[in-house]
Amino acid sequence: MIFITVGSQKFQFNRLLKTVDELVANGTISDTVFAQIGYSNYVPQHYKYKRFLNQDEFSDMQRKAKIIITHGGTGSIMGAVKKGKKVIAVPRLVKYGEHVDNHQLQLVSQFTNSNLICSCENIEQLGDLVEKIKIKQFNTYHSNTKKYLDEISDYIDNL
């Protein structure tokens, strides 16, 4: 299954939802697709969706998914990567009214350069990327949180 999430901020991401709809309609994507479409006003015709999911529903969709297609939001990417999911991140762009700036390009680039996700800056490549990601191997995410907490704790203990 492919799970699409566009986040919960008050921005549409019609470009992504419409592209996936076209790819499902023409058979390029044959997997089952479910999307959390948020504030987008495009309504998918060829896959199931819900505007917003509660925390349990969202976790369940992440768990079921083999591939997660997401916007370039840190939380969405990190949540999927931490669960070991294959992620295609499509950055939101100002020129389409999808965000206030293009910071998601930089964020997605960093995750891609670390070989944790696959970037899709050109939406026309999405169909090919869905097939390629199925066999692509990614690095495993390792959190530095414990290391940083230990360093802070050691610092405080030595004050």
N, C-alpha and C positions, 0 to 999 in steps of 0.2 A: 504494500500500500504506500501511496505517496500522500504526505500530509503537507498542506500549504498553510503557512501562518504569515499574516501581514501586520501583526502587532495590534496594539490597542490604542495607539495615539490617534488623534482626530485628523488623519490624512488618508486619502484614498490611495489604492494601489491597483486601479483598474487595468493598467497595462499588463501586469503580471497575470491577473485572473483571466483576462480576455485571451492572452496568449496560450495559457494552459487549456482553456476551453477549446480553442481552435486545434491544439495538438491532440486532445482527446477525441474531438469530432472527426479529425482526419485519420485517426488510428496511429499516429506517431507515438502517443502515450497510450499503452493498452492496460496499464496498471489501474487499480482502483484508486480514485483520488477523492480526498476530502479536504475542504478548505475552511479556515476561520477567516472570514472576509472583512471583519471590522467595519470601518466607516466607508468602505468602497461602495459606489453605487452601481457598479457592474454586477449583474446577477448571473452566475454561471448556469449554463443550460445543459452541460454534459457531465457534470459531477456534482456530488452532494456538498453542501456547505451549511454553515451556521455563522451568523454575524459575530457572536462572541461565545466563547466556551468558558465554563467555570474551571477552577483549578483542577478538579478531578477529571473532567472531560478532556482538558488540554493534555494532562499527563497520560491519559489513556490513549489519545491519538498519537502522542510522541512514542509511546511504548509499542504500539501496533505498526508504526511506520518503518519501512525499510529506508525510505528517502524522505528528507524534509526539505521543502523548498520554502525559503523565507526571505523576508526583506533583510536589509543589512543592519538590523538592530543587535546590539551587544547581547541583550538578554535572550533573545530568540536563538541566536547563534550558539552562545555558551550553553544554554539549556540542552540543545540538541547534541552538541559536541561532547558534553559531559556524559550523555547517555550512550555515546558510541555510535550515533547515527550518521549516515552519509548526508551531507548538507550541501545544497546548492543555494547560494545567497545572491539575490538580485538586488543591488543597491537602488534605493529610491533616489530619484533625480529631480532637481528643482525645475528643469525645463518642462516637466510633465505635471507640475503642481503636486508632487508627491512628498515634498519636504521643504523646509525653509533654507537648507543649504545642501551641499553635496558631501557632507562628512562620511556618509555610508560608503562612498567609494574608497576612502582611506582605510576605514575599518575592515571592510571586506578584503582589501588588498593585504592587510597584515595577517589575517587568518589564512588567506590563500598562500601567502609566502611561507607560513609555518606548516604548510601541508596538512591543515586541519579540515579545510572545506574546499569546495569548488566555487569559484566566482563566475557569475554570469552578468557581465557588464553589457553585452549585446544580446538583447532578448530574443533575437532571431536564432541564436545558438542554443536556446533552451532545450529543444527536442533532442539534439545531438548530445547535449550534456547529460540528460536523463539516462540515455543509454550508456554513455562512457562511465558515468559514476558507479554503475552497477559492478564494474570490475576494477575500478580504481582503488588503490590502497592508500590510506591516510595515516598520518602519525597519530599516536594515542595522546590524548590530552592529559597532562600531569599538572595538577594544581600546585601552586606555590604558597597557598594560604597557610598551611601548617608551618612551613619554614618561616614565613614572615611573623606569624603569631609567636613562634618560639623565640625569634630574634627580639621581638618587642618585650616578651616576658623576661628574657635574659637581661635586657637593658634595664627594665624596671627593677629587677632583683638586684642589680649592681649599682643602683642609685644611692 
